[in-house]
Amino acid sequence: MDQQITQPIICSNCENPISAGIKFCSSCGQAQNEEELKTYNGKWPNLKQIALFFSIQLLLCVSPSFFESTTITSSLFFDIISAVAAISFFGYSWQENKHLLKWPNFSLKKLLLLIGLAIGSSLLINFLVGYINQTLFKADFSYYGPFMFHEYGSYLMILSIAIFPALFEELACRGYLLQKLLKIVDKREAIYITSILFFLMHFSLISFFWMIPFAMVMAYVRIKENTLWYGIAMHFFFNLTVCLIDILNPNNFF
């Protein structure tokens, strides 16, 4: 009996031969059947949008380092630019994101528990970071410096460090970015990736040990509760605690 000759399959993209039953070309990665091609084509636009989003956010985070010193004007300028970017990206995918601004199954008990967790974490981390700075670097770091001598410095500090990030970083990271990632990877991977990118966008190596875990908690809560508001509350009270510690620090008055 004559043996049946199997014709090699040619990749439609790079025209290299591939084995039968293989979903993706080993040379160029092109999907090779209708179902995989549809999935691939659906993921690619989201990946490009994520890359653009991350590039812009990273640029906004590193730009202040090009200034000799941080001022109230420069802080608020970059806060406003970041807010506009967050609203623009979130609004661009409004139909798939708008449900995150609702608050289904609101629970006061859950809200207070998460706020307590955020405040407790902030106090602990502030103590540890202060200890590390004094022990290793023999220096104190304060966010209050640029705001200290302004008539409304305390309020502007809270606006810049607590209110703006809580609203617009959550809108951008746990809103737009996480929602895009959920279309590409599973929930666990989306939480990990979002948290790592959130850390990278803050450009602070010393924050690694606490920022990623805290970001993972907020991403988990966002997915579980299907709303941004718990995360916004956690983010606000975490940063507000940092602000109040700095503002009420007796060393800032001498």
N, C-alpha and C positions, 0 to 999 in steps of 0.2 A: 504493500500500500504506500502510495506517495505521501510523504510528510507535507503537512500544510505549512506554507511559508507565511510567517507573520510580517506584515509590512511595518516598518518603523514609524512611530508617531513623531511628527515634526511640530515643534513649538511654533505657534502662530505669531509669536513676537520676535524671537531671535533666530528661529529656524534651525535650532540644534535638535538632534534626536533625543527623545525621552522615552522611558519605559511605559508600557501600558498600565493604566490604573493609577498613575502618579498624578496628584492633584495640582502640583506646582512644578514648573520647570526648574531644574537644579542649576541652570546657568544664569537665568535672568529673574526667576521668581514669579513669572507670569502664571496666573491661574489657568487651568487647562480644561475645565468643564463649565457648563452654564451656571450651575449653582455656586461653585467657588468663584467664578468670574463675577457674578452678581454681588457676592459678599465682598470680594476684593474691591470692586468698583465703588461699593458703598462705604468702605473704610477709608479709601484713599483721600477723598475730599476732607474727611474729618481729621485725618493725620496732618494734612497740609494746614488746616485751620489751627490745630493745636501747635504746630511748629511756629506759625506766625504769631499766635498769642504768646507763646513762651518767649520768643525773640523780643517782642515789644516789652513784655514785663521785665525781662532781664535787663534790657537797655534802660528802662526807667529806674531800676534798682541800682545800677552801677553809675548812672549819670551824676548823682550828687557827689560821688567820690572825686570828680574832676574839679570841684570847687575847693578853694583853699579852706573855707570854713562853712559850717552850716548856720544859716540864719533863718529867722522866722519866715521871711519872704520866700527863700528857696525851698523850705520845707513845705509851705502851703502851695507853692507853685507845682511841685512834683506830686503833692497829694491830689490836686485838682486834675492834673494830666492823667494820673493813674485812675482816678474816678471816672473820667471821660472814657478812657480805654475800657474799663470794666463794663460800663453801661453800654458802650458800643458793641462789644463782643456778645454780651448777654442779650441785648436787643436784636442783634443780627439773627440769633436763633430763638426769637421770642416764642414761637409756637411750641417748641419743645422745652422751653425753660420756664414759661410763665406759671406753671403749676407749683413751682418751687417757692413762689411768693405767697402761696396760701399756707394756712396753718391747720391742717386736719388733725382731729383728735388732740386738741390742745390740753396739756396737763400742767397745772400749776406746780404740783408736787415734783414732776419730772424737771420742769424749768428751774425750780429752786435748787434741786439736787445738782443739776449740771452747772448752775452758777456757783454753788458752793465748791464743786470740784475745780472750777476754773480759778476761783479766788485762792483756794488752798494750794493749788499747783503753782500759781503765780508767786505766792509768798515763799514757798519752798525753793523755787527756782531762783528768785531774787536773792535769797540768802546764799544759796550755793554759788551763784555767779559772782556775787560780791566777795565771798570768801576766796574764790579762785583768783579774782582780779587782785585782791590784796596780797594773797600768798605768793602767787607766781609772778605777777606783773608789778606789784608794789604800787598800785594805782587804783583810784576810784573812778567809776564811770557813771555819768549822770545824763539822762535825757533832758533834764531841766535847764541845762546851761544856756542854750540859745533863747529860751523863753523867760529866763529868770528876771531880767531887768525891764521887761515890758509891762505896762500897766495892767494888761489883761493876759499876762503870760501863762498863768495857770489854766485859764479857760482855753487859750489857743493850743497849749500842749495837749490837753484832753481831746480837743477837736482833731488835732493832727495825729496823735498816737493811739487814741482809743476809738473815737467815733468813725473817722475815715476808714481805717483798716477793717474795723468790724463790719462795716457796711459793704465796702467795695472790694476788699480782698475775698470776702465770702461770696459776693456776687460773681467775682471772676474765677476763683479757684474751686470752691465747692459748688458753685452754680454752673457757669459755662464749661470750665475745664473738665470737671468730674462727669458732667452730663455727656460730653463728647467722648470721654474715655469709656463710658459704659456702653457705647455703641461699638467699641472696638475690642475690649477685653472684658473679663469677668469682674465681678464686684471686688473681690480681694485684690486683684491686680490693679484695678482702678484706684483703690484706696492707697496702695503702696506708691503708685506712680504719682498721684496727685500730691501726696505728702512729701515725696522727694523733690518734686518740682517746686513746691511751696517753700521748702527749705532753701533750695538753690536760688530762688528769686530774692531771698532776704540777704544773701551774700554775707552770712555771718557764721564762721566756722565754729565759734564757741557755742552757738545755739544748737548744734547738731544733736546733742544728747537729749534735749527736751523738745525741740521744735517738731521733729518728725513724729515722736509719739503723740504729742498734743494734736498735731494735724491729722494723724490717723484716727484719733478719737472723734474729732469733729467731722471727718469724712464718713466714718461709720454711722454717727448720729444722723447726718444728712441723708444717707441712703436708707437707714432704718425708718426714720420718721418722715421722709419724703418732703422735707421743708428746709429752708435755709435759716429759719428764725431761731432755732435752738443754738445753732452754730454762731449766729450773729451775737446772741446774748452771751455765750461763752467767751467769744473773742473779745467783746467789749469789756466785760468785767475782768478778764485776765489782764488786758492792757491798762484798764482803769486802775487796777491795783498797783501796777508798776508806776503809773503816773503819780498816784497819791503817796507812795513810798518816797519817790523823789521830791515831790513838792513839800512834804512834811519833814523831810530830813533836816535836822538842825544844822548840819554842816553847810547847807545852802544859804544860811542866813548870816554867815560869818566870813 
